[in-house]
Amino acid sequence: MMTITFALLVAAFVLRLLDLPRAAAVSLSLSAAFTIGLFLWEIYSPDDGFRMPWLQVELRHAAAAPGHA
């Protein structure tokens, strides 16, 4: 799927160089749609739904930390 996304992006650049702005805009829009779809597919978990573990913050040991009130 990433290959398709990259190919659509390159096609948008080539179409713009060939002076076909509408076709380039369509290709760029499809590339963006594939990018969003790929991102959502990567973060989907059947157990927890959509989650991004690299953004989650947990305070597991905040109460046990010395010197904190």
A tleap script that builds the chain and sets N, CA, C and O, in Angstrom:
source leaprc.protein.ff14SB
mol = sequence {
  NMET MET THR ILE THR PHE ALA LEU LEU VAL
  ALA ALA PHE VAL LEU ARG LEU LEU ASP LEU
  PRO ARG ALA ALA ALA VAL SER LEU SER LEU
  SER ALA ALA PHE THR ILE GLY LEU PHE LEU
  TRP GLU ILE TYR SER PRO ASP ASP GLY PHE
  ARG MET PRO TRP LEU GLN VAL GLU LEU ARG
  HIE ALA ALA ALA ALA PRO GLY HIE CALA
}
set mol.1.N position { 0.825 -1.189 0.000 }
set mol.1.CA position { 0.000 0.000 0.000 }
set mol.1.C position { 0.873 1.257 0.000 }
set mol.1.O position { 0.520 2.269 -0.605 }
set mol.2.N position { 2.001 1.180 0.678 }
set mol.2.CA position { 2.914 2.327 0.683 }
set mol.2.C position { 3.471 2.562 -0.717 }
set mol.2.O position { 3.712 3.705 -1.105 }
set mol.3.N position { 3.678 1.493 -1.473 }
set mol.3.CA position { 4.175 1.629 -2.839 }
set mol.3.C position { 3.157 2.357 -3.712 }
set mol.3.O position { 3.525 3.192 -4.539 }
set mol.4.N position { 1.881 2.039 -3.527 }
set mol.4.CA position { 0.825 2.718 -4.287 }
set mol.4.C position { 0.796 4.201 -3.929 }
set mol.4.O position { 0.673 5.055 -4.807 }
set mol.5.N position { 0.911 4.500 -2.641 }
set mol.5.CA position { 0.911 5.888 -2.197 }
set mol.5.C position { 2.074 6.668 -2.817 }
set mol.5.O position { 1.896 7.786 -3.301 }
set mol.6.N position { 3.252 6.069 -2.797 }
set mol.6.CA position { 4.427 6.725 -3.368 }
set mol.6.C position { 4.291 6.884 -4.877 }
set mol.6.O position { 4.670 7.915 -5.433 }
set mol.7.N position { 3.748 5.863 -5.540 }
set mol.7.CA position { 3.567 5.936 -6.991 }
set mol.7.C position { 2.580 7.040 -7.365 }
set mol.7.O position { 2.792 7.748 -8.349 }
set mol.8.N position { 1.510 7.194 -6.593 }
set mol.8.CA position { 0.548 8.272 -6.857 }
set mol.8.C position { 1.182 9.642 -6.636 }
set mol.8.O position { 0.886 10.586 -7.368 }
set mol.9.N position { 2.042 9.755 -5.641 }
set mol.9.CA position { 2.717 11.020 -5.385 }
set mol.9.C position { 3.685 11.368 -6.522 }
set mol.9.O position { 3.733 12.512 -6.974 }
set mol.10.N position { 4.439 10.393 -6.970 }
set mol.10.CA position { 5.357 10.620 -8.096 }
set mol.10.C position { 4.562 10.956 -9.361 }
set mol.10.O position { 4.959 11.823 -10.140 }
set mol.11.N position { 3.442 10.265 -9.555 }
set mol.11.CA position { 2.599 10.551 -10.721 }
set mol.11.C position { 2.080 11.986 -10.675 }
set mol.11.O position { 1.990 12.646 -11.710 }
set mol.12.N position { 1.737 12.473 -9.478 }
set mol.12.CA position { 1.278 13.859 -9.348 }
set mol.12.C position { 2.379 14.832 -9.762 }
set mol.12.O position { 2.112 15.811 -10.459 }
set mol.13.N position { 3.604 14.569 -9.342 }
set mol.13.CA position { 4.719 15.436 -9.733 }
set mol.13.C position { 4.948 15.403 -11.244 }
set mol.13.O position { 5.149 16.445 -11.868 }
set mol.14.N position { 4.918 14.218 -11.821 }
set mol.14.CA position { 5.149 14.079 -13.263 }
set mol.14.C position { 4.021 14.742 -14.049 }
set mol.14.O position { 4.268 15.431 -15.039 }
set mol.15.N position { 2.790 14.533 -13.608 }
set mol.15.CA position { 1.658 15.150 -14.307 }
set mol.15.C position { 1.732 16.672 -14.239 }
set mol.15.O position { 1.377 17.355 -15.200 }
set mol.16.N position { 2.187 17.198 -13.123 }
set mol.16.CA position { 2.326 18.651 -13.001 }
set mol.16.C position { 3.430 19.163 -13.920 }
set mol.16.O position { 3.295 20.235 -14.510 }
set mol.17.N position { 4.514 18.411 -14.044 }
set mol.17.CA position { 5.584 18.801 -14.954 }
set mol.17.C position { 5.129 18.740 -16.420 }
set mol.17.O position { 5.630 19.486 -17.260 }
set mol.18.N position { 4.184 17.852 -16.715 }
set mol.18.CA position { 3.638 17.742 -18.062 }
set mol.18.C position { 2.511 18.740 -18.304 }
set mol.18.O position { 1.839 18.682 -19.333 }
set mol.19.N position { 2.306 19.643 -17.371 }
set mol.19.CA position { 1.298 20.703 -17.464 }
set mol.19.C position { -0.126 20.141 -17.533 }
set mol.19.O position { -0.944 20.566 -18.349 }
set mol.20.N position { -0.393 19.175 -16.653 }
set mol.20.CA position { -1.733 18.604 -16.494 }
set mol.20.C position { -2.166 18.785 -15.032 }
set mol.20.O position { -2.177 17.823 -14.264 }
set mol.21.N position { -2.521 20.015 -14.651 }
set mol.21.CA position { -2.759 20.297 -13.236 }
set mol.21.C position { -3.962 19.570 -12.627 }
set mol.21.O position { -3.931 19.200 -11.453 }
set mol.22.N position { -5.022 19.365 -13.419 }
set mol.22.CA position { -6.187 18.660 -12.857 }
set mol.22.C position { -5.859 17.204 -12.549 }
set mol.22.O position { -6.200 16.695 -11.481 }
set mol.23.N position { -5.207 16.549 -13.475 }
set mol.23.CA position { -4.813 15.158 -13.252 }
set mol.23.C position { -3.815 15.065 -12.090 }
set mol.23.O position { -3.856 14.113 -11.311 }
set mol.24.N position { -2.929 16.044 -11.976 }
set mol.24.CA position { -1.976 16.060 -10.866 }
set mol.24.C position { -2.703 16.233 -9.538 }
set mol.24.O position { -2.344 15.596 -8.548 }
set mol.25.N position { -3.725 17.093 -9.508 }
set mol.25.CA position { -4.483 17.305 -8.280 }
set mol.25.C position { -5.250 16.047 -7.878 }
set mol.25.O position { -5.338 15.720 -6.694 }
set mol.26.N position { -5.800 15.350 -8.858 }
set mol.26.CA position { -6.507 14.093 -8.566 }
set mol.26.C position { -5.527 13.066 -8.019 }
set mol.26.O position { -5.823 12.386 -7.037 }
set mol.27.N position { -4.371 12.950 -8.644 }
set mol.27.CA position { -3.365 11.995 -8.193 }
set mol.27.C position { -2.862 12.343 -6.785 }
set mol.27.O position { -2.653 11.458 -5.955 }
set mol.28.N position { -2.674 13.633 -6.531 }
set mol.28.CA position { -2.236 14.056 -5.208 }
set mol.28.C position { -3.311 13.779 -4.156 }
set mol.28.O position { -2.996 13.374 -3.037 }
set mol.29.N position { -4.562 13.994 -4.511 }
set mol.29.CA position { -5.665 13.708 -3.590 }
set mol.29.C position { -5.765 12.212 -3.288 }
set mol.29.O position { -5.996 11.818 -2.145 }
set mol.30.N position { -5.592 11.392 -4.310 }
set mol.30.CA position { -5.604 9.944 -4.089 }
set mol.30.C position { -4.429 9.513 -3.214 }
set mol.30.O position { -4.565 8.622 -2.376 }
set mol.31.N position { -3.287 10.144 -3.413 }
set mol.31.CA position { -2.124 9.840 -2.581 }
set mol.31.C position { -2.397 10.188 -1.121 }
set mol.31.O position { -2.039 9.427 -0.221 }
set mol.32.N position { -3.027 11.330 -0.885 }
set mol.32.CA position { -3.362 11.722 0.484 }
set mol.32.C position { -4.371 10.759 1.097 }
set mol.32.O position { -4.255 10.405 2.270 }
set mol.33.N position { -5.364 10.332 0.311 }
set mol.33.CA position { -6.363 9.380 0.809 }
set mol.33.C position { -5.710 8.041 1.171 }
set mol.33.O position { -6.034 7.448 2.200 }
set mol.34.N position { -4.796 7.573 0.326 }
set mol.34.CA position { -4.092 6.329 0.632 }
set mol.34.C position { -3.205 6.491 1.868 }
set mol.34.O position { -3.072 5.557 2.660 }
set mol.35.N position { -2.608 7.649 2.035 }
set mol.35.CA position { -1.772 7.902 3.218 }
set mol.35.C position { -2.601 7.836 4.490 }
set mol.35.O position { -2.195 7.200 5.463 }
set mol.36.N position { -3.751 8.482 4.491 }
set mol.36.CA position { -4.632 8.454 5.665 }
set mol.36.C position { -5.118 7.028 5.918 }
set mol.36.O position { -5.142 6.570 7.060 }
set mol.37.N position { -5.502 6.334 4.856 }
set mol.37.CA position { -5.940 4.945 5.011 }
set mol.37.C position { -4.856 4.045 5.572 }
set mol.37.O position { -5.128 3.202 6.427 }
set mol.38.N position { -3.639 4.216 5.101 }
set mol.38.CA position { -2.522 3.414 5.604 }
set mol.38.C position { -2.252 3.718 7.071 }
set mol.38.O position { -2.004 2.804 7.857 }
set mol.39.N position { -2.299 4.995 7.448 }
set mol.39.CA position { -2.078 5.361 8.849 }
set mol.39.C position { -3.137 4.736 9.745 }
set mol.39.O position { -2.809 4.173 10.789 }
set mol.40.N position { -4.410 4.830 9.348 }
set mol.40.CA position { -5.477 4.258 10.162 }
set mol.40.C position { -5.369 2.741 10.230 }
set mol.40.O position { -5.674 2.151 11.267 }
set mol.41.N position { -4.942 2.101 9.154 }
set mol.41.CA position { -4.774 0.654 9.161 }
set mol.41.C position { -3.627 0.245 10.093 }
set mol.41.O position { -3.702 -0.791 10.753 }
set mol.42.N position { -2.580 1.051 10.143 }
set mol.42.CA position { -1.429 0.727 10.988 }
set mol.42.C position { -1.754 0.843 12.476 }
set mol.42.O position { -1.234 0.060 13.272 }
set mol.43.N position { -2.591 1.787 12.872 }
set mol.43.CA position { -2.844 1.988 14.299 }
set mol.43.C position { -4.063 1.245 14.804 }
set mol.43.O position { -4.353 1.297 15.999 }
set mol.44.N position { -4.801 0.542 13.921 }
set mol.44.CA position { -6.005 -0.150 14.367 }
set mol.44.C position { -5.652 -1.406 15.142 }
set mol.44.O position { -4.808 -2.196 14.719 }
set mol.45.N position { -6.307 -1.581 16.281 }
set mol.45.CA position { -6.147 -2.778 17.101 }
set mol.45.C position { -7.536 -3.373 17.348 }
set mol.45.O position { -8.412 -2.662 17.840 }
set mol.46.N position { -7.770 -4.641 17.029 }
set mol.46.CA position { -9.086 -5.219 17.267 }
set mol.46.C position { -9.448 -5.278 18.748 }
set mol.46.O position { -10.629 -5.305 19.095 }
set mol.47.N position { -8.447 -5.296 19.620 }
set mol.47.CA position { -8.720 -5.377 21.059 }
set mol.47.C position { -9.075 -4.020 21.655 }
set mol.47.O position { -10.045 -3.904 22.403 }
set mol.48.N position { -8.308 -3.014 21.332 }
set mol.48.CA position { -8.471 -1.705 21.968 }
set mol.48.C position { -9.041 -0.636 21.045 }
set mol.48.O position { -9.222 0.505 21.472 }
set mol.49.N position { -9.322 -0.970 19.813 }
set mol.49.CA position { -9.774 0.043 18.864 }
set mol.49.C position { -8.579 0.814 18.332 }
set mol.49.O position { -7.506 0.249 18.119 }
set mol.50.N position { -8.773 2.106 18.120 }
set mol.50.CA position { -7.683 2.935 17.613 }
set mol.50.C position { -6.883 3.473 18.788 }
set mol.50.O position { -7.443 4.120 19.672 }
set mol.51.N position { -5.601 3.219 18.808 }
set mol.51.CA position { -4.745 3.749 19.857 }
set mol.51.C position { -3.345 3.970 19.311 }
set mol.51.O position { -2.892 3.292 18.389 }
set mol.52.N position { -2.689 4.930 19.906 }
set mol.52.CA position { -1.324 5.232 19.525 }
set mol.52.C position { -0.464 5.130 20.780 }
set mol.52.O position { -0.352 6.101 21.529 }
set mol.53.N position { 0.142 3.972 21.022 }
set mol.53.CA position { 0.864 3.778 22.278 }
set mol.53.C position { 2.032 4.736 22.470 }
set mol.53.O position { 2.432 4.988 23.606 }
set mol.54.N position { 2.585 5.272 21.394 }
set mol.54.CA position { 3.704 6.190 21.540 }
set mol.54.C position { 3.249 7.551 22.060 }
set mol.54.O position { 4.094 8.369 22.424 }
set mol.55.N position { 1.944 7.823 22.107 }
set mol.55.CA position { 1.436 9.088 22.618 }
set mol.55.C position { 0.795 8.956 24.001 }
set mol.55.O position { 0.448 9.966 24.614 }
set mol.56.N position { 0.635 7.750 24.492 }
set mol.56.CA position { -0.034 7.548 25.769 }
set mol.56.C position { 0.926 7.837 26.914 }
set mol.56.O position { 2.101 7.470 26.875 }
set mol.57.N position { 0.399 8.503 27.931 }
set mol.57.CA position { 1.185 8.838 29.118 }
set mol.57.C position { 0.496 8.196 30.317 }
set mol.57.O position { -0.706 8.367 30.521 }
set mol.58.N position { 1.261 7.467 31.096 }
set mol.58.CA position { 0.701 6.818 32.280 }
set mol.58.C position { 1.492 7.254 33.501 }
set mol.58.O position { 2.712 7.405 33.441 }
set mol.59.N position { 0.803 7.451 34.590 }
set mol.59.CA position { 1.435 7.791 35.857 }
set mol.59.C position { 1.361 6.572 36.764 }
set mol.59.O position { 0.590 6.552 37.723 }
set mol.60.N position { 2.155 5.567 36.465 }
set mol.60.CA position { 2.108 4.315 37.216 }
set mol.60.C position { 2.680 4.467 38.625 }
set mol.60.O position { 2.086 3.991 39.592 }
set mol.61.N position { 3.814 5.118 38.738 }
set mol.61.CA position { 4.517 5.161 40.015 }
set mol.61.C position { 4.550 6.575 40.593 }
set mol.61.O position { 5.466 6.911 41.343 }
set mol.62.N position { 3.599 7.379 40.266 }
set mol.62.CA position { 3.615 8.763 40.744 }
set mol.62.C position { 3.432 8.815 42.263 }
set mol.62.O position { 4.057 9.641 42.929 }
set mol.63.N position { 2.596 7.957 42.810 }
set mol.63.CA position { 2.352 7.973 44.252 }
set mol.63.C position { 3.529 7.388 45.023 }
set mol.63.O position { 3.755 7.763 46.173 }
set mol.64.N position { 4.262 6.504 44.429 }
set mol.64.CA position { 5.373 5.840 45.119 }
set mol.64.C position { 6.695 6.573 44.935 }
set mol.64.O position { 7.694 6.178 45.537 }
set mol.65.N position { 6.734 7.596 44.148 }
set mol.65.CA position { 7.987 8.300 43.883 }
set mol.65.C position { 8.400 9.105 45.101 }
set mol.65.O position { 7.585 9.852 45.643 }
set mol.66.N position { 9.655 8.974 45.551 }
set mol.66.CA position { 10.090 9.731 46.721 }
set mol.66.C position { 10.261 11.219 46.404 }
set mol.66.O position { 10.707 11.594 45.319 }
set mol.67.N position { 9.902 12.036 47.358 }
set mol.67.CA position { 10.100 13.475 47.221 }
set mol.67.C position { 8.959 14.175 46.522 }
set mol.67.O position { 9.020 15.386 46.311 }
set mol.68.N position { 7.933 13.458 46.164 }
set mol.68.CA position { 6.780 14.080 45.519 }
set mol.68.C position { 5.614 14.096 46.487 }
set mol.68.O position { 5.361 13.119 47.191 }
set mol.69.N position { 4.909 15.211 46.514 }
set mol.69.CA position { 3.760 15.312 47.420 }
set mol.69.C position { 2.497 14.874 46.736 }
set mol.69.O position { 1.427 14.891 47.344 }
savepdb mol mol.pdb
quit
